[in-house]
Amino acid sequence: MGVFTNLFQDEIDFIEKKYKIKILEIKNIDNGILNSNFYIKTKNKKYILRIYEANRTIDEEKQELILLDRIVDFIPVSIAIKNIDNEYISIFNNKKFALFEYIDGNSITKIDTHIIREIAIYLGKLHSFTKNISFEKYNRKTRINFDLYYNEIKKSEIDFKFKNELLNSADKINGFDFSILPSGVIHGDIFPDNVLLDDYNNIKVIFDFNESYYAPFIFDITIVINFWIKINEFDFFTENNLIRDFLNYYSKYRKITREELKSLDIACKKIALTFIFLRIYKEKIDNSYQKAISIQEKSYLDLIKLIDKYEK
């Protein structure tokens, strides 16, 4: 189950008017935990409608949509469609809407050398481009926030399995300053379920840049290492070959620094903990969904093995 905000008839009428479309079919897309998304079908086209759930300003939300327009020529992304007022975002009933072109594709079912090299290339291209974007120009907040989840969980009285072990692991990395590492705009949520393939198993589209923000590039890099590679528990040689290939192909477009390489393990640990705490926070504190669903149908308990890899 994902985040789900109801869509009412007057809102559907508003969308039809704002984008000059006639909706024949609309249904909730039952995934994701940070926004409400709907599939829309018209006579000739298909779209994705997003209802924004974040507490951001319109200008902050626009930053993502402008970025997509700037990178679409060299990274396969789904761009937002401007409304009749030439605006990216439409507002009605205190809800913010954006309409995206629908790109059909196949979900990733198997991680192999080819797909790892492809995501490395696109991520390298993205970071090479955004390294020249300053924080002042891309100052939107992310909801994938380690400090928020860590502090809220630590001060709460909630209980959950492995609570002490997870908090102790977080305590050990809490003082590390990642801001000294190379930074720019990162995707922030670059998981396999945010990528679709064509019929030849090439990447067709990378989507859901809604958590993109200015941050150290190593956070995107370690999402791939953790959640594309290590989570699958390949044998030792396969895992290391995939990580090596990923870093080598990424570095063709943005060379990874020695400081980043030294920080990989602690960054991998922080990112694993971030997404573990995200799910615990959403379930136990925010109460925004009924159970701790997560990446590729894995609960936070399934992600703990990632922490074990860095504790050894």
N, C-alpha and C positions, 0 to 999 in steps of 0.2 A: 504494500500500500504506500502511496506517495502523498505529498501535500495535495490537498484538493479544496479549492474554493469554488463554490457553486457559481454557475453562469446562468443568469436569468434572461427571459425573453427580451426585455427592453435593452439589455446589454448586447444581445445577439443582433437586434435591430440596429443598434449604434455601430457595431462593427461592420455590418453590411453597408451602412451609409458612409462611414469614414473611409472604407477601402473600395467602395464601388463593386461589391461582390454580392452574389446571391448564394447563401449557404444552403446546400442540399443535405449535408450530413455533418454532425459535430459530436465528438465524443472525447471523454477524458482520457489522457494518456497516463496510465497507472504506473508511473515510476518517478524516481527523483524524490528528494525530501526537502527541497529548498524553494520550489516554485510550482504553480499549477500550470499545466500545459494541456492543450486541446488539439486534436486532429480535426481539420476542417476540409471538407470536400465541396467544390463547386462544380459547375458543368464541365469546365475545361482544366481546372487546376486544383492542386492540393496545397494546404498551408498548415503551419503550426502556429497556434495562438498561445502566447504566454501571458499569464497574469502575474505581475510582480508581487512578491511577498516580502521583499527586503525593505527595511526602513532606510531607503536611500532617497536623495533628491532626484528630480528628473534629469538634471544635468549629470549627476553621477551615473545614472542608468544609460544615458546617451553615450557616455564615453565608450562603453562596450560596443555599441552599434556602429559608432564612427570607426572604431578600430577594425571591425569586421569589413567595412567598406575599403579600408586601406590595405588589408592583407589578402583580400579575395583573389588577387591576380597571381599569387604564388603559394597560397595555402588553401586547400579546399574547405570552404566554410559556407554555412547558410547565412545569407544576409537578411537584414530586416527590410521590409517594404514600407516606404513612406506613405502616409495617408493623404487625403485630398488637400490637406493643409501643408503638405510637404514636411511633415513632422514624423519622426521615428516612433514616437510614443503617443498614444491616445488615452485620454482620461475621461472616465464616466463613473458616476456613483462612488467617487473616491478610490477607484481602482485604476491602475496603470496597465495598459495593454500594449503589446507589440506583436506584429504579424510577420512571420518568417516564411520564406519559400520552403516548401517541403522537398526534401531530397530522399528518395527511396534508396535502400541499400541493405546489406546483410550484416547482422551482428557478428562480432568476433567470437568464434567458437574455439579457436586454437591459436596459441602463441607459438610462433616459430621465428627463425632468423629473418625471413623476409619482412614480416610485419614489424619486428623490432627495429630493423634498419629504416623502414619507412617512417615510423613515428619519430625516430631519432632525427631524420632529415627535416621533417616538418617542424619539430620542436626547435631544432637548431636554427632554422630559418626564422621562426617566430622570435626567438630571443635575440638573434642578430639584428632584427629590425627594431625591436622594442628597447634595445639597450640605449637608444638615443632619445627615448621618451622619458621625461623627468617626472618625479613624483608630483610636482605641482600641476603637470598637465594630465595626470592620471591618478587622481587622489581619492578614488572611490574605495569604499570599505568592502572587505570580504566577510562573509559569515562563517567561513572555514577558519576559525580563530582559536588556535591552541590556548592562548592565555585566557580567553574568556571561559572556555570549557573547563580548563584545568582549575581556575580559581573558583568557579561556581560549584564544581563538584567537590573541591577540597573543603569549602566552607559549609557545604550542605550536610544534612544528616542522612542522606540517602545511603542505602546499602546495595551492593551488587557484588557478584562473584569476582574475586581477584582485585578488589578495591585497593587494599594496602599495597599489593605488589605493583599495580599500575601507577599509583601515586608516587611510590618510591622511585620507580623508573623515571617518572616525569621530573621529580626533584633533582635527579642527577644531571639532567640536561638543561634545566631551567635557566642557568646562568650563562649559557653559551650565546655569544653575540653573532647572529647570522647576518646582521646588517652590514658587517664589514666585507661581505662577499659581493661579487658582481651582481647587480640588480637591474631590473627593468620591469616591463609588464609581463606577467606570467598567466598562463591559462588558469591555474589554480585548482582544476578539477579534471585533470587529463587522464581519465580512467578508460579502460577498454569499452565500457558501455556508453561512452560519449564519442565513439568513432564507428562509422559504418564503412563496409567494404563493397566494392563492385563484384561482379561475377568472376573476376580473375584474382580475387583476394588482394587487390590493391586498395589503399585507402581512398574512399570516395568523398567522405565528408568528416570533418571534425567539428563538433557542435558544442553548445552549452558553455559559452564564454562568460556566463553571468557572474561567475566568481573570480573573473580576471581582476588582477590588482597589481600594484607596484610592490615587488618583493624580490628577494634573492632568487636567482634562476635555479639554484640547487633544489628548491622546493618542488618545482615541476619535474626535475631530473629524478628526484627520489620517489616521486609518485610512480613514475614508470618502473623504476627498479623494484619497488615494493609490490605494486599492484598489477603489473604486467608480468613480472618475472618471479620474484621470490615467493609470492603467494601461491604459485602453482607447484612448488616443491619439486622442481626438476632435480635430477641428480647433480652432484657437485660440478662436474665438468660442463654439463649443458648450461647450468645456471651461470657459471663464470664466463663461458663463451658468449652467452646472450648479453650479459652486462658489458663485456668488453666490446662487442659489436655495437651496442647502443652508444657507448661513450665515444667510440671511434667515429661513427657516422655522424653523431651530433657535432663533434669537434670539427668536422669539415666545414661547418657554417658558423659556429662560435666556439672558439678554442676554450676548453675547460682549464681553469687555472690550477696551479699546484695547491693553492689554499682550498679550493673547492674539493679536490680529490682527497685531501687530508680530512675534510669535514664530512665526507660521504656517509660514514657509518652513523655518526651522531645525527645527521640530517635525516637519514632513513628512519632512525628511531623516533625522532620528533614527528615526522609525517605520519608514521604508523600510529603513534599515540594520539595525534590530532584527530584522525578519523575514528579511532576507538572512542575517544571522549565525545566526539560529535554525536555518535549514536547513543551513547549513555545519556548525554545531556538532553537530546531530543526525546528520549523515552522517559527518563526519570524526573527531569526538572521542567522542561518546556512542555511536556505532555502533548507534543504536536503530532504524534502518531502512536499507534497502539503497541507496536513492538519494534525492537531494534533491528529493523531490516537494513540492509546496507549493500555495499558493492557486490554485484554478481550474486545476490541472494545470500550473502554471508553476514552473520551477526557479528557483533563486536567480539564475541568469544572465539570466532573463527580467525580473527585477525591477531589474536594474542601470540600466535606462533611467530609472527613477524618480530615481536619484541624479543622473544626467546633467541632469535638468531643473533641479536646484537648484545645479549646479556652473556653469551658464552665467551 
